[in-house]
């Protein structure tokens, strides 16, 4: 199904997440399509794999991690690659979700420079990770590690990473069936979790 629109209606977008669907553009200028993977990548809520080098980076406090201070900049940074599914329609749609309090960014700052980060959507006890980027070594991994710690503290139970990749697998993501994912999603959506206190 393709939707040609300037912005995806926020209610439709949120409803899609509750049903296990998410949108991606065909290309930077392409139409929107909806996806429901047969197998889903998720992060166990007890955390990501912290490599020795990442542990050293975390100990050095190279980055200051902030939430929701540069949402659109994070999205546009995620879109800055040769091929991307993050079109202008996707950006505008998620900026609207951010304004409504459902979308969030996790940012690794190095001084005044945005060095890396990620963004996603929080609903109930589920966090749906959308994309991440890095301009400095380990910047996005630090953002992910801090996010996972934060989600545990806030009692989230599901962290969706959509499609499995070697990178996500190296960070500790696992693959589950669509049926198992929907079961976990239904349970997570019943929780009343707050992303930001």
Backbone bond lengths (Angstrom), bond angles and torsions (degrees), N, CA, C in turn:
res aa  C-N    CA-C-N  psi(-1)  N-CA   C-N-CA  omega(-1)  CA-C   N-CA-C  phi
1 X - - - 1.466 - - 1.524 109.01 -
2 X 1.314 117.94 128.25 1.458 122.58 179.09 1.520 109.34 -113.49
3 X 1.324 116.19 135.27 1.459 121.64 178.79 1.521 108.07 -117.97
4 X 1.338 116.94 118.92 1.464 120.89 176.74 1.524 107.38 -96.18
5 X 1.295 117.34 109.58 1.457 120.29 -176.99 1.516 110.14 -158.49
6 X 1.310 115.91 157.05 1.458 121.09 177.99 1.523 111.51 -75.53
7 X 1.330 115.15 -31.60 1.469 120.53 179.94 1.523 108.15 -150.59
8 X 1.313 116.08 141.27 1.464 119.99 177.04 1.522 107.36 -81.88
9 X 1.315 116.50 130.13 1.464 120.93 179.05 1.536 109.57 -55.07
10 X 1.319 116.50 130.70 1.473 121.10 -174.94 1.523 112.53 -60.71
11 X 1.345 116.89 -39.90 1.472 119.83 179.79 1.530 110.48 -64.49
12 X 1.333 116.33 -40.81 1.463 120.66 177.95 1.526 110.34 -63.89
13 X 1.315 116.59 -43.52 1.466 121.75 -178.96 1.523 111.10 -62.15
14 X 1.319 116.70 -46.16 1.472 120.41 179.49 1.528 111.00 -66.37
15 X 1.334 116.39 -40.00 1.468 119.66 178.49 1.526 110.01 -62.28
16 X 1.329 116.89 -41.19 1.468 120.96 179.60 1.529 110.69 -57.53
17 X 1.331 116.64 -43.73 1.465 119.98 178.84 1.527 111.33 -60.00
18 X 1.325 117.07 -38.89 1.473 119.52 -179.39 1.525 111.76 -67.66
19 X 1.333 116.81 -17.63 1.468 121.85 -179.85 1.530 112.47 -101.73
20 X 1.335 116.53 2.95 1.462 119.69 179.10 1.517 114.54 87.73
21 X 1.330 117.49 14.15 1.466 122.68 -179.29 1.524 110.59 -107.78
22 X 1.330 115.85 153.77 1.462 120.28 173.57 1.529 108.61 -149.02
23 X 1.349 117.62 153.75 1.462 120.51 -177.39 1.529 112.30 -97.12
24 X 1.320 115.61 149.71 1.463 122.08 170.16 1.527 106.76 -142.87
25 X 1.321 116.68 146.30 1.460 120.10 174.96 1.529 108.77 -82.82
26 X 1.321 116.13 150.55 1.463 120.70 178.74 1.534 110.84 -64.33
27 X 1.327 115.32 -30.47 1.466 121.94 178.66 1.522 106.88 -164.83
28 X 1.317 116.87 -174.96 1.470 120.80 179.78 1.526 111.55 -54.85
29 X 1.340 116.65 -35.35 1.474 121.20 -177.84 1.523 112.26 -115.18
30 X 1.329 117.07 10.00 1.463 120.88 -174.17 1.513 114.19 -86.45
31 X 1.326 114.49 171.81 1.457 121.24 178.19 1.524 111.86 -73.13
32 X 1.330 115.28 166.76 1.463 121.98 -178.30 1.521 110.13 -89.42
33 X 1.330 116.13 134.86 1.461 121.40 172.77 1.526 108.14 -124.16
34 X 1.338 114.85 154.72 1.466 121.16 -179.29 1.518 109.36 -106.94
35 X 1.329 115.89 139.86 1.461 121.06 -174.94 1.525 111.59 -126.83
36 X 1.342 114.37 145.06 1.465 122.41 173.83 1.530 106.53 -142.26
37 X 1.336 117.05 88.90 1.472 120.23 -174.16 1.531 112.61 -59.09
38 X 1.329 114.84 145.81 1.471 121.15 176.78 1.529 109.46 -66.55
39 X 1.337 116.75 -39.59 1.465 121.00 171.31 1.519 107.63 -119.91
40 X 1.326 115.88 147.24 1.464 121.55 -172.48 1.515 110.25 -122.58
41 X 1.320 116.42 137.36 1.464 120.89 174.15 1.525 108.96 -88.18
42 X 1.313 116.48 129.61 1.469 121.86 177.16 1.525 108.67 -135.15
43 X 1.326 115.47 154.30 1.461 120.68 172.94 1.518 108.94 -98.91
44 X 1.330 118.29 129.36 1.470 119.52 171.57 1.527 108.53 -56.85
45 X 1.307 116.73 138.78 1.464 120.49 -173.62 1.532 112.40 -66.36
46 X 1.352 116.44 -17.94 1.465 117.67 -179.98 1.527 112.09 -80.95
47 X 1.327 116.75 9.65 1.453 118.24 166.91 1.501 117.71 123.21
48 X 1.319 113.19 178.23 1.455 122.05 178.97 1.521 108.90 -99.74
49 X 1.342 115.69 164.24 1.461 120.24 174.22 1.526 108.31 -74.44
50 X 1.314 116.34 121.01 1.460 120.89 178.96 1.524 108.33 -100.89
51 X 1.320 116.56 107.39 1.468 120.39 179.18 1.527 109.44 -70.89
52 X 1.328 115.69 166.39 1.462 119.98 179.21 1.532 111.12 -59.40
53 X 1.330 115.64 -43.50 1.470 119.30 -178.27 1.532 111.19 -66.96
54 X 1.347 116.92 -37.91 1.465 119.95 177.95 1.521 110.44 -67.64
55 X 1.328 116.53 -38.31 1.468 120.22 177.02 1.535 110.69 -59.70
56 X 1.341 115.16 -40.96 1.472 119.43 178.02 1.531 110.81 -63.91
57 X 1.334 115.65 -42.45 1.474 120.31 178.91 1.525 110.58 -61.64
58 X 1.321 116.80 -43.52 1.468 120.84 179.27 1.524 111.28 -62.01
59 X 1.339 116.15 -40.79 1.465 120.10 -179.46 1.522 112.65 -66.58
60 X 1.341 115.86 -31.41 1.471 120.17 -177.46 1.528 112.69 -76.22
61 X 1.347 117.05 -12.66 1.469 121.16 -178.06 1.527 112.41 52.85
62 X 1.328 115.31 44.89 1.466 120.85 179.51 1.527 110.79 -66.13
63 X 1.340 115.25 -34.77 1.460 120.45 -175.93 1.527 111.18 -114.72
64 X 1.320 115.20 146.48 1.461 122.16 168.77 1.528 105.95 -101.51
65 X 1.330 116.73 123.75 1.471 120.33 -177.97 1.521 109.50 -98.64
66 X 1.321 114.69 128.43 1.465 121.72 179.16 1.517 109.30 -125.99
67 X 1.326 115.40 155.94 1.457 122.04 175.38 1.524 109.94 -109.31
68 X 1.326 115.61 136.04 1.473 122.55 166.37 1.525 115.79 60.03
69 X 1.335 118.22 30.49 1.475 118.47 177.97 1.528 111.94 -103.99
70 X 1.342 118.41 -10.52 1.467 120.87 -178.77 1.531 109.55 -151.36
71 X 1.326 116.18 52.03 1.467 120.38 -171.70 1.530 112.55 -57.77
72 X 1.321 116.58 -54.38 1.467 118.95 -176.91 1.527 111.63 -63.75
73 X 1.319 116.61 -37.51 1.468 120.07 178.17 1.530 110.77 -62.28
74 X 1.330 116.82 -39.27 1.467 120.47 176.90 1.531 109.62 -62.49
75 X 1.325 117.22 -46.71 1.465 120.51 179.95 1.529 111.44 -59.54
76 X 1.325 115.94 -46.69 1.471 119.63 -178.08 1.528 110.58 -66.77
77 X 1.316 117.38 -32.50 1.469 120.52 176.52 1.527 110.51 -68.34
78 X 1.338 116.96 -38.67 1.466 121.21 176.97 1.533 110.72 -63.85
79 X 1.339 116.54 -31.98 1.465 121.29 -177.46 1.527 112.58 -80.48
80 X 1.330 117.61 -13.59 1.472 121.07 -176.01 1.517 110.94 -80.03
81 X 1.315 115.53 79.47 1.465 122.11 175.37 1.522 106.78 -152.99
82 X 1.316 116.36 165.88 1.472 119.40 -174.62 1.517 112.07 -57.56
83 X 1.320 116.12 -49.98 1.467 120.15 177.48 1.515 108.37 -116.41
84 X 1.319 116.41 130.55 1.464 119.63 -179.24 1.516 110.50 -143.93
85 X 1.330 115.13 151.26 1.463 121.24 173.70 1.528 110.06 -100.31
86 X 1.344 116.28 1.50 1.472 120.99 -177.87 1.527 108.30 -93.50
87 X 1.321 116.00 90.95 1.464 122.43 -179.91 1.529 109.97 -85.97
88 X 1.321 115.43 175.34 1.465 119.85 176.73 1.524 110.83 -61.93
89 X 1.338 116.97 -36.36 1.472 120.73 176.92 1.526 110.30 -62.17
90 X 1.327 117.12 -43.84 1.471 121.01 177.76 1.529 109.61 -61.90
91 X 1.311 117.15 -46.07 1.472 120.39 -179.32 1.519 110.54 -59.26
92 X 1.325 117.25 -49.95 1.472 120.02 -178.33 1.526 111.58 -62.15
93 X 1.333 115.96 -38.58 1.470 120.53 -178.34 1.526 111.58 -65.18
94 X 1.341 116.77 -40.98 1.465 119.95 -178.09 1.520 112.15 -80.21
95 X 1.325 117.64 -29.13 1.469 119.85 172.87 1.534 108.94 -61.81
96 X 1.337 116.63 -38.97 1.470 120.26 176.48 1.533 110.44 -63.76
97 X 1.352 117.07 -42.24 1.472 119.96 176.70 1.526 110.85 -62.18
98 X 1.334 116.66 -37.25 1.461 121.18 176.78 1.532 110.45 -62.57
99 X 1.323 116.10 -44.82 1.474 120.56 178.79 1.520 111.35 -62.02
100 X 1.331 116.04 -30.02 1.475 121.08 178.91 1.532 112.42 -84.19
101 X 1.344 117.13 -7.29 1.462 121.35 176.65 1.523 115.73 92.74
102 X 1.346 117.67 10.24 1.467 120.53 -178.51 1.518 113.86 -99.60
103 X 1.320 117.72 -29.32 1.467 121.33 -179.78 1.523 108.96 -100.38
104 X 1.328 115.99 148.17 1.467 121.15 -174.69 1.524 110.83 -142.53
105 X 1.322 114.74 152.01 1.465 120.03 173.92 1.526 109.49 -118.97
106 X 1.312 114.63 147.90 1.469 122.25 174.69 1.524 105.13 -121.66
107 X 1.317 116.94 120.10 1.458 121.74 -168.18 1.522 112.16 -121.57
108 X 1.317 116.23 132.63 1.472 121.99 172.66 1.527 107.89 -99.42
109 X 1.326 115.23 115.81 1.461 120.89 -179.03 1.523 109.95 -105.11
110 X 1.334 115.52 137.86 1.465 122.33 173.65 1.516 105.28 -118.15
111 X 1.334 115.80 96.80 1.463 119.91 -170.48 1.518 108.90 65.69
112 X 1.330 115.96 -123.77 1.468 119.43 179.53 1.528 111.76 -97.12
113 X 1.332 117.41 5.40 1.467 121.23 -177.67 1.525 111.16 -98.34
114 X 1.316 115.76 132.44 1.455 121.44 172.85 1.529 107.19 -77.23
115 X 1.324 116.40 106.48 1.471 121.45 -171.36 1.520 113.33 -91.89
116 X 1.322 117.18 -20.01 1.464 120.85 -178.77 1.510 109.70 175.09
117 X 1.325 115.57 173.51 1.457 118.43 178.29 1.508 112.25 163.84
118 X 1.310 114.93 -170.41 1.467 121.91 -179.20 1.516 108.84 -154.14
119 X 1.335 114.98 166.15 1.467 118.54 174.99 1.531 108.67 -141.56
120 X 1.322 114.68 160.66 1.454 119.80 179.63 1.511 110.64 -170.61
121 X 1.323 114.89 -171.56 1.461 122.73 -176.03 1.519 109.00 -122.51
122 X 1.326 116.62 136.26 1.463 122.08 177.92 1.529 109.58 -113.06
123 X 1.328 115.01 126.28 1.469 121.77 176.36 1.518 108.33 -139.21
124 X 1.329 117.43 124.80 1.462 119.84 -177.58 1.510 109.66 55.18
125 X 1.337 116.79 -126.01 1.461 121.39 178.38 1.510 112.67 -102.45
126 X 1.342 116.53 22.65 1.468 121.15 -179.99 1.522 110.41 -115.40
127 X 1.338 115.34 137.85 1.464 121.13 171.73 1.519 107.56 -118.77
128 X 1.335 115.49 125.62 1.462 121.81 -177.67 1.524 108.16 -105.29
129 X 1.329 116.45 102.76 1.457 120.41 179.94 1.515 110.02 -73.84
130 X 1.320 116.63 134.54 1.466 120.96 -176.01 1.527 113.30 -105.41
131 X 1.315 117.39 -53.35 1.467 119.47 -177.73 1.521 108.89 -161.89
132 X 1.342 115.23 160.72 1.466 120.15 177.79 1.527 108.83 -141.60
133 X 1.336 115.99 159.97 1.455 120.31 177.98 1.522 108.64 -146.62
134 X 1.327 115.62 161.65 1.454 120.58 -179.79 1.520 110.13 -146.67
135 X 1.327 116.35 131.16 1.466 121.30 174.22 1.529 110.91 -107.86
136 X 1.333 115.57 -12.79 1.467 121.48 177.47 1.522 107.87 -133.41
137 X 1.315 117.04 150.17 1.465 121.99 -179.71 1.526 110.99 -52.80
138 X 1.326 115.69 128.85 1.471 124.85 175.37 1.529 114.97 73.16
139 X 1.342 118.69 0.70 1.471 119.43 -175.92 1.530 112.22 -61.38
140 X 1.339 117.63 -44.73 1.470 119.24 -179.71 1.527 110.97 -73.32
141 X 1.339 116.75 -32.88 1.472 120.18 178.93 1.529 110.72 -66.48
142 X 1.318 116.58 -38.31 1.473 120.41 176.83 1.528 109.31 -63.70
143 X 1.346 116.84 -43.20 1.471 120.54 178.09 1.528 110.49 -59.87
144 X 1.328 117.05 -42.73 1.466 121.22 179.27 1.519 111.58 -65.25
145 X 1.327 117.26 -43.47 1.470 120.98 179.92 1.527 110.85 -61.64
146 X 1.330 116.26 -42.61 1.475 120.76 179.26 1.533 110.01 -68.05
147 X 1.341 116.29 -39.90 1.468 119.91 177.30 1.519 110.91 -59.00
148 X 1.331 117.85 -47.67 1.463 121.03 -177.81 1.526 111.52 -61.21
149 X 1.315 116.46 -41.11 1.476 120.96 177.22 1.528 109.83 -62.17
150 X 1.333 115.65 -42.01 1.468 121.71 -179.86 1.539 110.66 -65.02
151 X 1.331 117.18 -43.74 1.466 120.62 -178.48 1.526 111.72 -64.91
152 X 1.332 116.35 -37.74 1.479 119.53 175.78 1.528 110.03 -61.87
153 X 1.320 115.63 -44.93 1.474 121.00 -179.32 1.532 111.23 -61.49
154 X 1.335 115.94 -34.32 1.470 120.83 -177.85 1.538 112.09 -89.87
155 X 1.347 116.14 6.33 1.475 122.50 176.55 1.530 115.15 67.71
156 X 1.326 117.49 28.60 1.465 120.22 172.35 1.534 107.96 -70.20
157 X 1.336 116.13 152.88 1.465 118.97 -177.52 1.532 113.52 -123.32
158 X 1.337 117.64 -11.52 1.469 120.30 -178.56 1.528 109.45 -134.57
159 X 1.336 116.15 129.01 1.467 121.59 174.79 1.522 107.05 -124.47
160 X 1.325 115.43 105.13 1.456 123.32 -175.58 1.535 109.96 -88.08
161 X 1.328 116.24 130.10 1.468 120.66 177.08 1.527 110.83 -117.10
162 X 1.322 117.16 11.62 1.464 124.63 175.01 1.531 113.07 64.40
163 X 1.338 118.10 -100.82 1.466 121.73 -176.83 1.524 111.24 -98.85
164 X 1.320 116.25 136.97 1.462 120.53 177.68 1.530 110.28 -71.11
165 X 1.327 115.02 143.02 1.467 122.08 173.46 1.526 107.21 -140.54
166 X 1.329 118.31 161.03 1.468 119.41 176.79 1.530 112.31 -55.97
167 X 1.335 116.15 -36.46 1.472 120.42 179.67 1.527 111.01 -63.80
168 X 1.341 116.36 -48.32 1.468 120.16 -179.88 1.528 111.09 -64.84
169 X 1.337 115.96 -39.44 1.469 120.00 178.80 1.527 110.67 -62.11
170 X 1.336 116.61 -38.85 1.469 120.49 179.43 1.530 111.49 -66.16
171 X 1.335 116.09 -23.43 1.466 120.85 179.38 1.532 112.60 -90.36
172 X 1.342 117.02 -3.44 1.463 119.81 175.57 1.511 115.75 111.30
173 X 1.341 118.08 2.75 1.466 119.85 177.85 1.530 109.97 -67.22
174 X 1.315 115.60 148.48 1.466 121.84 177.09 1.522 108.21 -126.01
175 X 1.344 115.66 159.30 1.459 120.17 -179.24 1.517 110.20 -104.76
176 X 1.337 115.61 135.62 1.464 120.67 177.13 1.530 108.51 -129.90
177 X 1.325 116.19 162.45 1.468 120.56 -179.45 1.528 110.49 -72.37
178 X 1.327 115.43 161.21 1.464 120.42 176.70 1.528 110.24 -58.10
179 X 1.340 116.66 -41.11 1.473 120.65 -178.85 1.529 111.17 -62.52
180 X 1.330 115.74 -45.04 1.472 119.96 178.94 1.522 110.27 -65.29
181 X 1.321 116.22 -40.03 1.468 120.50 179.03 1.531 110.71 -60.65
182 X 1.329 116.71 -46.92 1.465 120.25 -178.29 1.526 111.29 -64.42
183 X 1.334 115.94 -34.74 1.474 120.14 176.92 1.533 110.05 -63.73
184 X 1.337 115.61 -46.93 1.471 119.85 179.38 1.532 111.28 -66.52
185 X 1.331 116.18 -37.51 1.462 120.78 179.44 1.525 110.77 -62.81
186 X 1.334 116.44 -47.28 1.472 120.85 179.52 1.524 110.96 -57.00
187 X 1.338 116.52 -43.85 1.467 120.69 179.28 1.517 111.11 -65.88
188 X 1.336 116.99 -43.20 1.469 121.09 -177.45 1.521 111.76 -65.24
189 X 1.325 116.57 -37.70 1.465 120.00 -177.80 1.522 112.92 -68.23
190 X 1.325 116.70 -17.53 1.475 120.17 177.89 1.532 111.62 -77.72
191 X 1.323 116.93 -16.57 1.469 121.16 -178.80 1.526 110.53 -78.86
192 X 1.313 115.49 147.02 1.463 121.20 176.31 1.530 108.27 -104.89
193 X 1.315 116.08 80.08 1.464 120.88 -179.32 1.523 110.03 -102.70
194 X 1.316 115.90 148.04 1.453 121.02 177.37 1.517 108.37 -113.01
195 X 1.341 117.29 126.26 1.467 119.31 179.25 1.523 110.75 -69.23
196 X 1.329 115.69 -43.59 1.469 121.27 178.46 1.519 107.91 -115.23
197 X 1.331 117.18 128.16 1.476 121.11 179.67 1.516 111.62 -64.02
